[in-house]
């Protein structure tokens, strides 16, 4: 059983903070390195190449995104790489505080930077002209627009993101992520996906009033989540 599993599933001795135990184990974790798992690297490389191709095509047409947008996307993409493939990913399976830091990088660093980068237009430009028009047509369709309008409403976006955070910290689900890579990947996808929606609503959909309040309640949840689940 890994250290992080022990910290989640087993009580630490009275007066012995779990974080201190984790720190005492650092000496045993030398050698953590970049692992380059295929299921992480392939999507990251694909989105990076797609973005670069789109920007290049837009530049040729004289409509390239400004440098700040490009910088935001590159920074967000790099944050994803740091969280999902660097030694942080390997250490997150051993140390609880690194595990939680990885989640915060996904939701508080990568997600808002990617939203600020507005990559959807370069992604579309990267496609062949026929495919680009077809995808744009689907995106403009009434059913999809209505669905997006409902999902991206500030309250809905906040509820979806908050639900992902709270549900995945239920003891049974949290422990499952530590034992199964596929479940762990599903957790990361739900965290990142709902965080992108949450930040888009906050930064692009003028949901700032609700966003200020929801930011507090959403990201102060580590203080309340354990106590909540201890009731069950």
Helices and strands as residue ranges (DSSP letters): H 3-9, H 18-24, G 26-28, H 38-60, H 67-85, H 87-91, H 96-104, I 105-110, H 111-117, H 120-126, H 129-139, H 142-151, H 154-168, H 171-179, H 181-203, H 208-219, H 221-229
